[in-house]
Amino acid sequence: MVEAYAFLAAFMVQIVAMSLLHPIWFARAVRLQSARYPAERFAQFFPGVDLDIARERFLTRYRVLNAGIAVLGLLLLGWLFGYMRRTDWDHDTVIVLLAVYFAVQMAPICFVAWGASRFKHKVLEQSMPEGKRRANLQRRGLFDFVSPAVVVVAVLSYFLFAAFVIYVQQKPFPGFALIGVLTLVYVSQALVVYTTLYGKKINPLETNADSVRMSGLGVKACVYGCIVCAVFFAVVFTLDLLDLKRWMPLALTVCVLAGTFLFDGLQGAAASARSGWAGLRR
């Protein structure tokens, strides 16, 4: 029962961190970012729209939505508490429910990303008549945002996990399946990093310094996220080998929490850097 109670405690932390604390940190980052938009420039693209009122209305709805998701999480926690006290509880059932709830928790974040993409596209369309804008010619590389040591750790994490699986696992599953999934994770994150570094980045409301800082946030999140995924897969594979599958829900929850705290930590550092730079410029 130790693994069940440990998981329930971790899941409670996940609910609080992702659905209650994250919206607070997100609101702080949004206010800092919107404060850097020139009011007259924003009014030019969106006449009749008050930036402060629109921002606070959006943040209120975002907090209410996440509060509702937190309530669903508490209901799920109550059901899991009763279910996992049974001796015949199934770890696969718990993992499926965790995956579904995590997708629900991620829905508001995905919606925000989609809305931000539409916002930038609209701004770009309205700015085109002013003339063709030129991107900053200064190229940024991976090592401008992430130290070589961290990149080496990320790459080694993949190869060490693959070597670990090949060494101890003779059957094709589950180890080699995990290698395939981890490969897809690394490839997708590499594409995101490449797009972030060398893709088209033209936003009339965003300064070049802000663009560089946001690019750095995205690159760091991808690289550190790969390390977290490699460690998580290694833990899952080890638990399977030791026939400790009932610890997998706890491992999944800890991985989700690590990713959440990592992203919010990077976002907070980027926000602090923006504030500090703004203070120096004054």
N, C-alpha and C positions, 0 to 999 in steps of 0.2 A: 504493500500500500504506500510505501514511501514515494515511489515514482509517481503515483497518482496525486498525492497531496503536493508534491513538488511541482508537478505540472499545473495543478489548479492555481497555486500561488503565482506561478509565472504567467499564466493566462490572465489572471486578474491584473497583473502589471501591464500586460499587453493592452488590455482594454483601456486602462487609465492613460498609458503613454500615447497610444495612437489616436484615441478618440476624444480625449480630454486635454492632455498636455500639448500634443502636437498642434491643434488649432490655435492655442495661445502663442506658441512659438511662430507659427505661420503668420498670424495676424501681425506680430511685431515686424517680421521681415517684409510683409506687404506694405505696412505703413512707412517703413524706412525707404523702401524702393519708390513708392509713389511720391514721397516728399522730394525726391530728386528730379521728378518730371517738371519741367517748366510749365507753370499754370497757363501762360498765354499760348504755349505750343499745344498743350492738351486741348484748350478751348478752340484752337484753330481746326483740329481734326474732329472734335466732338462738340459742336456748338450747342449751347443750352444744357450741357451736362455738367453738374457740379461734381468734381472729382472726389471731394471729401464725403459727400452724401452717398454717392454711388459705391465708394469703397466700403464705408461702414455698413451699408445695406447688404453688400455682398458678404462681408465678414460675419455679420449677424446670421445670415442664412447658412453660411458654412458651419458656424458653431452649432446651430440648432440641428442641422443634419447629422453632424458628428455626435451630438448628444443623443439623438435617436438611435444611432448605431451603437453607442455605448450601452443604452438600455437593452438592445437586442443581445449584446454581448453578456450582460449580466443575467439575462434569462437563459442564455446558452450555458453560462457558468453554473447556474443552479441545476439545470438538467444534467450536465456532466458530473456535478458533485454526487447526485443520486446514482447515475449510471456507473461511475467508476468505483463506487463502493461495493459493487457486485464483484464476485470472484471471477465471473466469466466475461468481463468487459473486453471488447475487441479493440485493439490499437488502430486497426485500419479504419474503423468507423469514426474514431476520434480524429484521426488525421484528415479524413475527408471533410468532416465538419469544420475543422480548423482552417482548411484550405478555402472552403466556401466563405467562412466569416472573414478571413483575411482579404478575399476578393471584395467583399462588401466594404471593409475598412478602406481599401485602396480606391474604391469608386469615386469618392469626392476628390481625391488627389488627381486621378486621371481626368475627371471633368474639368478641374482647374487648368491642367496642362492643355487640354483641348481648347478651353476658352482663351487661354493666353496665346495659343497658336492662331486662333481666329482673330484676336485683337491685333496681333502684329501684322497679320495679312491685311487687315482692313486699313491699318495705319500706312502700310506700304503702298496700297492702292491709292490712297488719298494723297500721298506725298509724291507720286510719280509726275504730276503736272509741273512740279517745281523744278524738274530737271533730273537728269540721271545722277544718282548719288554714287560716290566712289567709296569703296571699302578701304579701311586702313591697310596700307601695304606692309605693315610690320607683321611678320609671320611669327606665330607662337607654336612652339613644339611641346611635346608631352612633358619633357623634363622642366619646362617653365612652370608647370603646375604641380607635378609630382616628382619627388626625389628619385634618382635612379635606384636607390636601395629598395624603395617600396615597389617599384616596377619589377625588380629582380625577385622580391618575395612573392609577388603575384604570379609571375611566370613559374617560379619554383614550386609554388603551391599546386599548380596544375600537374606538373611532371612528377612531383613526389606522390601525389594521390594516385596518378596512373600507375607508377611503379609499385606502390603499395598494393593496389588491386591485382596487378598482374602477378606479383610475387606470392600472394596468399590465396588467390582465388583461381580454381581450376575450371569451375563451371562458368558458362557464359552469363549467368545472372546471379545476383543483381549487380555485381561489381562493374562489369563491362557496360551495362545499361547506364550506370551512374557516370561512367567516363563519357559516354555519348551525350548525356544531358549536360554535363559540365562543359564539354566542348562547345555545345550550342550556346551556353551562357557566355563563355569567353569570346566566341565569334561575334555574338550580338553586341556585347559591350565594346569590343574592338571597333565595330562599325559605328557605334554611338560616339566613341572617342574621336574617331577619324572625322565624322561629320561635324562634331563640335569644334574641332581644331581647324578644319579646312573648308567647312561648309559656308554657305552664304549667310552673313550676319549683318543685316542692314536694318536698323530700327531707328527712325528719326527721333524717338523719344528717349533713346538710350545712348549715353555717352560711350566713347570707346573704352574708358576705364571700367565702367559698369559691365560692358560686354566681356571684357577680359576676366573680370572677377566671376561672372556667371559661368563663363566657359571653364574656369578653374574649378568651380563647384561641381559642374557636371563631370569633368574628367576625374576628379578625386573620388566622387561617388562611384563611378564605374570601376576604377582600379581597386579601391578598398572593398567594393561589393564582390568583386571576383575572389578576393582573398576570403571573405566571409563564406561565400558559397563553397569554396574548396574545403575549408575547415569543416563546414556543416556536412558535406558529402562524406568526408573521411569519418566523422563521428557516426553518421548513419550506417556506413558500411561496417564499422567496428562493432556497433551494437548488434547488427545482424549476425556477424560472425560469432559473437559471444552469446547469442540467443537472448538478448536483452531488448527485444522489440518494444516492450511496453515503456521503455524510456524514450522512444522516438517522438511522441507528442511533446515531451519536454524539450528535446533537442530542437524541434521545429519552432517552438515558441521562443526559445532563447535566440535562435537565428533571426527570427522576425524582429525581436527586440534589439538585437545588435545592429541590424540594418536601420531600424528606426532611429536609434540614438546616434548612429554614425551619421546619417543624413542630416538630422536636426543639429548635430554638433558642427558639421561642416557648414550648414546654412547659417548657424549662429556666428561662426567665425567669419564668414563672408559679410554678414550684416555688421559685425563689429568693425571689420576692416573698412567698410564703406563709411561708417560713422566717424571712425578715426581719420580717414582721409578727408572727409568733408570738413572736420574740425581744423585740420592742418591748412586746408585751402582758405578757411576764413582768416 
